[in-house]
Amino acid sequence: MNPNSDGTYESNTMSLEKRLIRTSEFTLIVLVTAFVAIQASAADADVAIEEKPKWETSAAVGFTLTSGNSDTVLGTASLLSLKKWELHELSAGLNGSYGEVEGVKNNELARGTVQYNRLLGDTDSYFFGKADLLHDSVADVEYRLSLSPGYGYYFTKNDKTKLSAEIGPGYIFEKLGSGEDDYLTLRVGERFEYKISDRARLWQSVEFMPQIDEFTNYLLVAEIGVESDLTEKMSLRVSLQDNYDNQPAPGRKSNDLRLVTGIGYKF
């Protein structure tokens, strides 16, 4: 949805009929993907469970406070859980941050992500479903809900290195400023993980989501980070996160770049 010169949004809301058609199309895509995954799961129902799967959970917090010539405060927190069993992978994450400079808020962000992967037998392929919800008051994003099913492939998957790519349709519901919108997208994603040593790891990811009928409206989300163990349970994390919205809310910039450091703890 493009803003007018005065910062308001054009009155180009889709008719009810068009919204129903778009919603029906996306629902059909999700149902077909789910049906294929269920059929594949049924075909492998006789696979024996060797051990009870466990959640791998870690949390990280960071805090900066200055007083004197400048008064600033910045806090960050994140939580990540991962579970793998048989031919299934499930991950869920939460992260947020809040900051002020001289009493003026300059950071308020919260994001939640859930993704399920259904591996296809002994191959390196999988079907996935992903949901992502974002709130960023400084960027004037009241909410942005992204839903996407699709197909993924592991180019490399071993104890040291993992490299995967994903592609599929998506649908976004969002409220930027005072305007609400929803539209069909294409989602292309990539993720890389590398175990530098027994005590250090590196990860990197990129997601590109253009609007199907207006490719000039797109989102680009990227991250690169490194983690080093301090003890068996604690670690030091540093990550660089970049969020680019080609059509941001009126009066806001397209690019948001964050450098986040924190102490992590493995449960």
NUBA-260322 format. One record per residue (C-alpha): x negated, z negated, y; residue number from 1; chain. Coordinates in steps of 0.5 Angstrom, whole numbers, always signed. Each point is the difference from the previous one (the first is absolute). Layout:
<pts>
> c1 | c3 | c2 | k | c
> X | Z | Y | NUM | A
...
</pts>
This chain:
<pts>
> c1 | c3 | c2 | k | c
> +0 | +0 | +0 | 1 | A
> -3 | +2 | +7 | 2 | A
> +0 | -4 | +6 | 3 | A
> +3 | +3 | +7 | 4 | A
> -4 | +0 | +6 | 5 | A
> +3 | -6 | +2 | 6 | A
> -2 | -4 | -6 | 7 | A
> +7 | +0 | -4 | 8 | A
> +2 | +4 | -6 | 9 | A
> +3 | +6 | +0 | 10 | A
> +7 | +0 | -3 | 11 | A
> -1 | +4 | -6 | 12 | A
> +2 | -4 | -6 | 13 | A
> +2 | +3 | -6 | 14 | A
> +7 | +1 | -2 | 15 | A
> +3 | -4 | -5 | 16 | A
> +1 | +6 | -5 | 17 | A
> -8 | +2 | +1 | 18 | A
> -2 | -8 | -1 | 19 | A
> +4 | +0 | -6 | 20 | A
> -3 | +6 | -3 | 21 | A
> -7 | -2 | +2 | 22 | A
> +1 | -7 | -4 | 23 | A
> +3 | +3 | -6 | 24 | A
> -6 | +5 | -1 | 25 | A
> -5 | -6 | +1 | 26 | A
> +5 | -4 | -5 | 27 | A
> +0 | +6 | -5 | 28 | A
> -8 | +0 | +0 | 29 | A
> -1 | -7 | -1 | 30 | A
> +5 | +0 | -6 | 31 | A
> -3 | +6 | -3 | 32 | A
> -7 | -4 | +1 | 33 | A
> +3 | -6 | -3 | 34 | A
> +3 | +4 | -6 | 35 | A
> -6 | +3 | -2 | 36 | A
> -4 | -7 | +0 | 37 | A
> +5 | -3 | -4 | 38 | A
> +0 | +6 | -5 | 39 | A
> -8 | -1 | +0 | 40 | A
> +1 | -7 | -1 | 41 | A
> +5 | +0 | -6 | 42 | A
> -5 | +5 | -3 | 43 | A
> -5 | -5 | +0 | 44 | A
> +4 | -6 | -2 | 45 | A
> -4 | -1 | -6 | 46 | A
> -6 | -2 | +3 | 47 | A
> -2 | -7 | -2 | 48 | A
> -1 | -5 | +5 | 49 | A
> -7 | -3 | -1 | 50 | A
> +0 | -6 | +5 | 51 | A
> +5 | -2 | +5 | 52 | A
> -2 | +3 | +7 | 53 | A
> -2 | -5 | +6 | 54 | A
> +1 | +1 | +7 | 55 | A
> -7 | +1 | +4 | 56 | A
> +1 | -3 | +7 | 57 | A
> -4 | -1 | +6 | 58 | A
> +1 | -2 | +7 | 59 | A
> -4 | +0 | +6 | 60 | A
> +0 | -3 | +7 | 61 | A
> -4 | +1 | +7 | 62 | A
> +0 | -4 | +6 | 63 | A
> -3 | +1 | +7 | 64 | A
> +1 | -5 | +6 | 65 | A
> -4 | +1 | +7 | 66 | A
> +1 | -5 | +6 | 67 | A
> -4 | +0 | +7 | 68 | A
> -1 | +7 | +4 | 69 | A
> +5 | +3 | -5 | 70 | A
> +6 | -3 | -4 | 71 | A
> +1 | +4 | -6 | 72 | A
> +3 | -2 | -7 | 73 | A
> +1 | +5 | -6 | 74 | A
> +2 | -2 | -7 | 75 | A
> +1 | +5 | -6 | 76 | A
> +2 | -2 | -7 | 77 | A
> +1 | +5 | -7 | 78 | A
> +3 | -1 | -7 | 79 | A
> -1 | +5 | -5 | 80 | A
> +2 | -1 | -8 | 81 | A
> -1 | +5 | -5 | 82 | A
> +3 | +0 | -7 | 83 | A
> -2 | +5 | -6 | 84 | A
> +3 | +1 | -7 | 85 | A
> +0 | +5 | -5 | 86 | A
> +2 | +7 | +4 | 87 | A
> +2 | -4 | +6 | 88 | A
> -3 | -2 | +7 | 89 | A
> +4 | -4 | +5 | 90 | A
> -3 | -2 | +7 | 91 | A
> +3 | -4 | +6 | 92 | A
> -4 | -2 | +6 | 93 | A
> +2 | -3 | +7 | 94 | A
> -5 | +0 | +6 | 95 | A
> +1 | -3 | +7 | 96 | A
> -3 | -1 | +7 | 97 | A
> +1 | -4 | +6 | 98 | A
> -4 | +0 | +7 | 99 | A
> +0 | -2 | +7 | 100 | A
> -5 | +1 | +6 | 101 | A
> +1 | -4 | +6 | 102 | A
> +7 | -2 | -3 | 103 | A
> +3 | +7 | +0 | 104 | A
> +1 | +3 | -7 | 105 | A
> -4 | +5 | -2 | 106 | A
> +1 | +0 | -8 | 107 | A
> +6 | -1 | -4 | 108 | A
> +0 | +4 | -7 | 109 | A
> +4 | -1 | -7 | 110 | A
> -1 | +5 | -6 | 111 | A
> +3 | -1 | -7 | 112 | A
> -1 | +5 | -5 | 113 | A
> +2 | +1 | -8 | 114 | A
> -2 | +5 | -4 | 115 | A
> +1 | +1 | -8 | 116 | A
> -4 | +5 | -4 | 117 | A
> +3 | +3 | -7 | 118 | A
> -6 | +3 | -4 | 119 | A
> +1 | +6 | -4 | 120 | A
> -3 | -2 | -7 | 121 | A
> -7 | +1 | -1 | 122 | A
> -1 | +5 | +6 | 123 | A
> -2 | -2 | +7 | 124 | A
> +6 | +2 | +3 | 125 | A
> +6 | -5 | +2 | 126 | A
> +7 | +0 | +4 | 127 | A
> +0 | -5 | +6 | 128 | A
> +5 | -3 | +5 | 129 | A
> -2 | -3 | +6 | 130 | A
> +4 | -4 | +6 | 131 | A
> -4 | -2 | +6 | 132 | A
> +3 | -4 | +6 | 133 | A
> -3 | -1 | +7 | 134 | A
> +1 | -4 | +6 | 135 | A
> -5 | +1 | +6 | 136 | A
> +3 | -3 | +7 | 137 | A
> -6 | +3 | +4 | 138 | A
> +1 | +7 | -3 | 139 | A
> +8 | -1 | +2 | 140 | A
> +1 | +1 | -8 | 141 | A
> +6 | -4 | -1 | 142 | A
> +0 | +2 | -7 | 143 | A
> -2 | +6 | -4 | 144 | A
> +2 | +0 | -8 | 145 | A
> -4 | +6 | -4 | 146 | A
> +3 | +1 | -7 | 147 | A
> -4 | +5 | -5 | 148 | A
> +0 | +2 | -7 | 149 | A
> -5 | +5 | -3 | 150 | A
> -5 | +2 | -4 | 151 | A
> -7 | -3 | -1 | 152 | A
> -7 | +2 | -3 | 153 | A
> -6 | -4 | -2 | 154 | A
> -6 | +4 | +1 | 155 | A
> -5 | -5 | -2 | 156 | A
> +2 | -7 | -3 | 157 | A
> -5 | -5 | -3 | 158 | A
> -2 | -7 | +1 | 159 | A
> -5 | +2 | +6 | 160 | A
> +4 | +6 | +4 | 161 | A
> +7 | +2 | +1 | 162 | A
> +2 | +6 | +4 | 163 | A
> +8 | +2 | +0 | 164 | A
> +4 | +5 | +4 | 165 | A
> +8 | +0 | +1 | 166 | A
> +5 | +5 | +2 | 167 | A
> +8 | +0 | +1 | 168 | A
> +5 | +0 | +5 | 169 | A
> +2 | -6 | +4 | 170 | A
> +5 | -3 | +5 | 171 | A
> -1 | -4 | +6 | 172 | A
> +5 | -4 | +4 | 173 | A
> -3 | -3 | +6 | 174 | A
> +2 | -3 | +7 | 175 | A
> -5 | +2 | +6 | 176 | A
> +2 | -3 | +6 | 177 | A
> +7 | +1 | +1 | 178 | A
> +1 | +6 | -4 | 179 | A
> +1 | +0 | -8 | 180 | A
> -1 | +6 | -4 | 181 | A
> -1 | +2 | -8 | 182 | A
> -3 | +6 | -3 | 183 | A
> -3 | +3 | -6 | 184 | A
> -7 | +0 | -1 | 185 | A
> -6 | +2 | -4 | 186 | A
> -5 | -5 | -2 | 187 | A
> -7 | +1 | -3 | 188 | A
> -4 | -5 | -1 | 189 | A
> -7 | -2 | -3 | 190 | A
> -4 | -6 | -2 | 191 | A
> -7 | -2 | -2 | 192 | A
> -3 | -6 | -3 | 193 | A
> -7 | -2 | -2 | 194 | A
> -3 | -6 | -3 | 195 | A
> -7 | +0 | +4 | 196 | A
> -2 | -6 | -4 | 197 | A
> +2 | -6 | -4 | 198 | A
> +2 | -3 | +6 | 199 | A
> +2 | +5 | +5 | 200 | A
> +5 | +6 | +1 | 201 | A
> +2 | +5 | +4 | 202 | A
> +7 | +4 | +1 | 203 | A
> +2 | +5 | +5 | 204 | A
> +7 | +4 | +0 | 205 | A
> +4 | +5 | +4 | 206 | A
> +7 | +2 | +1 | 207 | A
> +3 | +6 | +4 | 208 | A
> +8 | +0 | +1 | 209 | A
> +2 | +6 | +4 | 210 | A
> +8 | +1 | +1 | 211 | A
> +2 | +6 | -4 | 212 | A
> +4 | +4 | +5 | 213 | A
> -5 | -2 | +6 | 214 | A
> -7 | +0 | -2 | 215 | A
> -3 | -2 | +7 | 216 | A
> +4 | -7 | -2 | 217 | A
> -5 | -4 | -5 | 218 | A
> -3 | -6 | -1 | 219 | A
> -7 | -1 | -3 | 220 | A
> -2 | -7 | -3 | 221 | A
> -7 | -1 | -2 | 222 | A
> -5 | -6 | -2 | 223 | A
> -7 | -2 | -2 | 224 | A
> -2 | -7 | -2 | 225 | A
> -5 | -4 | -4 | 226 | A
> +0 | -6 | -3 | 227 | A
> -6 | -5 | -3 | 228 | A
> +1 | -6 | -4 | 229 | A
> -2 | -7 | +3 | 230 | A
> +2 | -4 | -6 | 231 | A
> +4 | +2 | -7 | 232 | A
> +6 | -1 | +4 | 233 | A
> -2 | +1 | +8 | 234 | A
> -2 | +7 | +3 | 235 | A
> -1 | +3 | +7 | 236 | A
> +4 | +6 | +2 | 237 | A
> -1 | +5 | +5 | 238 | A
> +4 | +6 | +1 | 239 | A
> +2 | +5 | +5 | 240 | A
> +7 | +3 | +1 | 241 | A
> +2 | +6 | +4 | 242 | A
> +8 | +1 | +1 | 243 | A
> +1 | +7 | +4 | 244 | A
> +7 | +2 | +2 | 245 | A
> +1 | +7 | +3 | 246 | A
> +6 | -2 | +3 | 247 | A
> +0 | -7 | +2 | 248 | A
> +5 | -4 | +4 | 249 | A
> +0 | +2 | +7 | 250 | A
> -5 | -3 | +4 | 251 | A
> -4 | -2 | -6 | 252 | A
> -7 | +3 | -2 | 253 | A
> +0 | +4 | -7 | 254 | A
> -6 | -3 | -3 | 255 | A
> -1 | -8 | -2 | 256 | A
> -7 | -2 | -3 | 257 | A
> -1 | -7 | -3 | 258 | A
> -6 | -3 | -2 | 259 | A
> +2 | -6 | -5 | 260 | A
> -5 | -5 | -3 | 261 | A
> +2 | -6 | -4 | 262 | A
> -1 | -5 | -5 | 263 | A
> +3 | +2 | -7 | 264 | A
> +2 | -5 | -6 | 265 | A
> +2 | +3 | -7 | 266 | A
> +5 | -4 | -3 | 267 | A
</pts>
